């Protein structure tokens, strides 16, 4: 398959009629005659911006004329040096050629010369020969950049083989037989559909048994990520988590789990029949999940939790796995080396759910605050797993995930045993476009490119935070949005790791007495705080602006955020975020402020929302904000939601036993008003924050019931802004909404 990567020529004479200009244009035509596009420009322009074009080019040809060498024009050599340095900062391999008429390599400084692939003298060979020489290097470069599976997939899609295997669309042909199929084909394109094949294609290898080009790509990714083994997963990190658990946990095993883990880990507890003991994180009144205190990780604390659990018979049992969320939704990280030192050998497997942290290994900023990487201390007795969502922060397609494994000094991964768990959760019809995206996402992070991409993300996030602070300063006493994070955002020091450490008893995070150097905030995760609530849980009298209204406004203006809380919403600075995007966010927030201050009518500022919810049509934007703010204030909902997550969750049954009651229909559908003391058979998960509140087998307490009553009343008062609670079933009886939870039958 042919890709379009032009040769870029930078020559100030490219458009002139002198001999130098004529000569370089003859070379350009010879390159084009060989079937490669040429882009010709006359200057470097902005070196930093132009150097970013390396991702679109197959080679650069740079000019150095006779008069540019003389001592009177050292700026020409300096410009050349700056450009070459900027290119090599991002890309070690792209071919760079220098051309001139009479000058040779002895006229070029060695720091520039050593980066070149060749020196072209225009009249010593034919243009056709020089063109072929350049394109040979360009082709070799492009082929070296293509990782194994993606290369095999593109070759298969291009070779014109007839398909007699599934999927039934047969390379997209079936779609061409229907008008709506034609639309589908035109939208997704020929290549995607030709590349959608089943696992019967031998030349692509097997995802299920890790052979062929897929295995080569997994090994290549393991090298790039500095781990011992790496497995591609095509159904998200939810599935990656379950694979890790099924490979190491059996019924009755004790497991140690972050209480605010992703629901997939709780699903794994139910599926494996494990008995969990939980480590309890901190929280603040913004609803932001803080770190688990370091003391919770002590072996003495974990042993005490085992002693207190009524379902663990052998109180000396060794836990099979520890699972920690690294990082949290809002970017709180743990010092992994400290955890490994505390628990190596005491727990068989240390599993870090790094769905939101696949970028960390590629930049020194993150140090020991990620699970697996180069020059890290290896555990002696405990295996280390990291599960990562390449689709969240890197360049994978949706559902692209991977499992990283680091062997212990004394224990090696049994790949055959592990693969049995892998097969249990992996489709026999994997989507190869997702596999290819994991392959490519890893190749994109090859040094030095990976470090540059992550560094750009960090710098864009810092610039966004500074821009928001600048706007706040200019508004003075008037209201504005804040970005949660350290108070000091001065230019000096903010790019150092220490500036992002969570230190004990700091007001900006309010997580209390934290251990030194144990937790850090990832700056590329930005939680934006809206006016109306302070971190102590106190509501303001004026300018109460619930985040749900802000994010609906942003969505109608083309800005879609990741997560919305009561008075906060969350955005991420992935490697795909640009200055244009975050400046658009700042501008949209400015527009919201203007519309709010003018109390513009909702039909004008939220037209799509009003079409679905005409009951708000006569309200102004500020009026609606005030109404919801007052209801939040009356319900003291910030403290309510904090206290319910920190309340005492009493286990009445093992999670797997409680959930089994669902299959046997041994459940009662219990209304909110009758939940006191009942045992849930389902996960109860409020959105926001999307973290399970109760797991099967735990009992309802008063504070959780109070929250559900608040949610019920709020939903009736403000349709369109409903609090979504998975596990809470809504039924309309005689025109009235009644809410139930499925509980174990008494």
Beta strands, then each sheet from edge to edge (+ up, - down):
strand 1: 6-10
strand 2: 38-41
strand 3: 57-63
strand 4: 95-100
strand 5: 118-121
strand 6: 229-233
strand 7: 254-258
strand 8: 275-279
strand 9: 281-283
strand 10: 289-292
strand 11: 321-325
strand 12: 332-334
strand 13: 349-353
strand 14: 383-389
strand 15: 401-406
strand 16: 482-483
strand 17: 519-521
strand 18: 525-529
strand 19: 563-564
strand 20: 568-572
strand 21: 667-671
strand 22: 684-687
strand 23: 691-694
strand 24: 724-726
strand 25: 728-733
strand 26: 736-744
sheet 1: 2+ 1+ 3+ 4+ 5+
sheet 2: 6+ 15- 14+ 13+ 11+ 7+ 8+
sheet 3: 9+ 10-
sheet 4: 12+ 17-
sheet 5: 16+ 18- 20+ 19-
sheet 6: 21+ 26- 25+
sheet 7: 23+ 22- 24+
end
